[in-house]
Amino acid sequence: MKTLPVTFGLAALLALGACATPPAPPSPMAPAATLDRIREEMRQAATHPAPQPVPRPDAVDRALLPPLQTEAPKPPPAPEPRFDLAVSNAPAQQVFL
């Protein structure tokens, strides 16, 4: 009977030990190495001039832009004239007729 708790204890230790990960080896991309690479790239970018953009042909610009001449918007039509209607003590049927 004593072997059963010991067996369970060993199994638990083995299970927990299997979950542990070994320490990672030092990476070549450590924070200091990354910062050094960034600085080197910035130095190279600062010393080399940026390439000049190739000018686009006028035909491309004309094809991409919508026509610049458009019709002026038409003004809205004039509103209909309004009138006031004052009615007192008249049935609705007579008013609407």
C-alpha positions in Angstrom: 0.0 0.0 0.0 2.9 2.4 0.6 4.0 2.0 -3.0 0.8 3.5 -4.4 1.4 7.1 -2.9 5.0 6.9 -3.8 4.1 6.0 -7.4 1.6 8.8 -7.6 4.2 11.2 -6.2 6.8 10.2 -8.7 4.3 10.5 -11.6 3.3 14.0 -10.4 7.0 15.0 -10.3 7.7 13.6 -13.7 4.6 15.4 -15.1 5.6 18.7 -13.6 9.2 18.2 -14.8 8.0 17.6 -18.3 6.2 20.9 -18.4 9.4 22.9 -17.6 11.2 24.3 -20.6 15.0 24.5 -20.7 16.5 28.0 -20.7 16.8 29.5 -24.2 20.2 30.0 -25.6 21.3 33.6 -26.1 19.7 34.9 -29.3 21.7 36.8 -32.0 18.8 39.2 -32.0 19.2 40.3 -28.4 18.0 43.8 -27.6 21.5 45.3 -28.0 22.1 43.6 -31.3 18.7 44.8 -32.6 19.5 48.3 -31.6 22.9 48.1 -33.3 21.2 46.8 -36.5 18.7 49.7 -36.4 21.5 52.3 -36.0 23.5 50.7 -38.9 20.5 50.8 -41.2 19.8 54.4 -40.3 23.4 55.3 -41.0 23.3 53.6 -44.4 20.0 55.3 -45.2 21.4 58.7 -44.3 24.5 58.3 -46.5 22.8 57.0 -49.6 20.6 59.5 -51.4 17.0 58.5 -52.1 16.3 57.5 -55.7 14.6 60.2 -57.8 11.1 59.3 -58.9 10.5 58.7 -62.5 8.2 61.3 -64.0 4.8 60.1 -65.3 3.8 60.7 -68.8 1.0 63.3 -69.3 -1.2 60.6 -70.9 -1.2 58.7 -67.6 -2.3 61.8 -65.7 -5.0 62.6 -68.2 -6.3 59.0 -67.9 -6.3 59.0 -64.1 -7.9 62.4 -63.5 -11.6 63.1 -64.2 -12.4 65.8 -66.7 -11.9 69.2 -65.0 -14.6 71.0 -67.0 -18.1 70.3 -65.5 -21.4 72.0 -65.8 -22.4 74.5 -63.2 -25.1 73.1 -61.0 -28.6 74.4 -61.9 -30.3 76.5 -59.3 -33.4 75.0 -57.6 -36.7 76.0 -59.0 -38.5 78.9 -57.4 -40.8 77.9 -54.6 -44.5 78.1 -55.2 -46.3 81.1 -53.8 -47.7 80.6 -50.4 -51.1 81.8 -49.1 -52.7 82.0 -45.7 -56.2 80.6 -45.0 -58.1 81.8 -42.0 -61.3 79.9 -41.3 -63.5 80.0 -38.3 -66.4 77.7 -37.5 -66.5 76.1 -41.0 -66.9 72.4 -41.7 -63.7 70.8 -43.1 -65.5 69.6 -46.2 -66.4 73.1 -47.3 -62.8 74.3 -46.5 -61.2 71.7 -48.6 -63.6 72.0 -51.5 
